[in-house]
């Protein structure tokens, strides 16, 4: 009579086989248990803001989905909040997101579908047409994302999928000609941040590029799903980024790394970079650490140990689970 009792060794072999099969089938490397809808408000930028604008248009607004949370978007948010009996503070938190995000699936049409398509393109490179038609291609991209996020891959965008899609980080655009990628701590994949942080950094780099002082070198931001990162006590929630100071020869992306005390340090250009960082995210910069005493005296940066050779910008939101990131 065959035995139905597995030894520990046989269970280990069976488990290894199952895990091997799952990896071969493309099982998600990491679920997103800490996902939450990111608060957005006036001054924010990025794909989450563009999705918000599409969703507000679904409620009757007439916004351009440009990803910039300006006065028009602020007014539309407050109007929607008033209509739904929510506090009309212009801050898009969990209750406002919940009221804005309908369940959509194959066959759905409209602005909410455009929001899904836009987010899938921005955060997972889905390559979808943002046409508002939820067809087979969009359904396939949704299922792929759901598998990546550790969700049931049913192709239906309900509350959990909306939460994970809005929360998921974005990769900085190093093909734009305004940023270059540095990996000082060996974190070669640490180029992900929240949609707002990445868009605000990219906007600052575009503004800085007009000075003709070279690209903005980016050190570590964070990993795709956040978490502990080598060489940093922070950089775990997608809202911190390290940048190099500007060189007098504009070779900060190819030349040797410098400090504010180096002969090759360009204080004037670095000052303009910090101003661009702040201007691109009004009300959403917690601090910029950098130890140049002149920039500190001007109120542009803050002194912090070990920040002679790089700037550390921390973005913030009106509401965040981690109080270190509230504005």
JOTAFEN-V574345 format. One record per backbone hydrogen bond with DSSP energy under -1.0 kcal/mol. CO is the residue of the C=O (numbers start at 1). NH is the residue of the N-H. If there is no record, write none. Layout:
co nh
CO NH
CO NH
This chain:
co nh
7 11
8 12
9 13
10 14
11 15
12 16
13 17
14 18
15 19
16 20
17 21
18 22
19 23
20 24
21 25
22 27
23 26
32 35
40 92
41 44
44 69
46 50
47 51
48 52
49 53
50 54
51 55
52 56
53 57
54 58
56 59
56 61
57 60
64 66
67 46
68 70
69 43
70 74
71 75
72 76
73 77
74 78
75 79
76 80
77 81
78 82
79 83
80 84
81 86
82 85
87 89
91 93
92 40
93 97
94 98
95 99
96 100
97 101
104 157
105 108
108 134
110 114
111 115
112 116
113 117
114 118
115 119
116 120
117 121
118 122
119 123
120 124
120 126
121 125
129 131
132 110
133 135
134 107
135 139
136 140
137 141
138 142
139 143
140 144
141 145
142 146
143 147
144 148
145 149
146 151
147 150
149 32
152 154
156 158
157 104
158 162
159 163
160 164
161 165
162 166
163 167
164 168
170 193
172 174
178 216
180 218
183 186
186 188
187 190
189 191
190 221
191 172
193 170
194 198
195 199
196 200
197 201
198 202
199 203
200 204
201 205
202 206
203 207
204 208
205 209
208 211
209 212
216 180
217 244
218 182
220 242
222 192
223 226
229 232
236 227
238 194
239 315
241 313
242 219
243 311
246 266
247 250
251 254
251 255
259 262
262 265
264 248
266 270
267 271
268 272
269 273
270 274
271 275
272 276
273 277
274 278
275 279
276 280
281 284
284 316
287 314
288 302
289 312
292 296
293 297
294 298
295 300
295 301
296 299
302 290
304 307
307 291
308 260
311 243
312 289
313 241
314 286
314 287
317 327
322 325
323 326
325 317
